[in-house]
Amino acid sequence: MPVVTVQQGPRTPELRRALVAKITEAFVDALAVPAESVQVWIHEVPTDAWGVAGKLQSDR
């Protein structure tokens, strides 16, 4: 059973649904596993809790 973990900034429920569907499809195609076996865990990190190039994302 593939388990995929995605770490990202906050997204809308619609975008999360689309992401889960496409990731699942990719694993079904690449590994020939049933969609029911693919789990996708999304960890959303607030923009004030991660930084890029020395700056918080919330300050960009």
Secondary structure by P-SEA (a helix, b strand, c coil): cbbbbbbbccccaaaaaaaaaaaaaaaaaacccccccbbbbbbbbccccccccccccccc
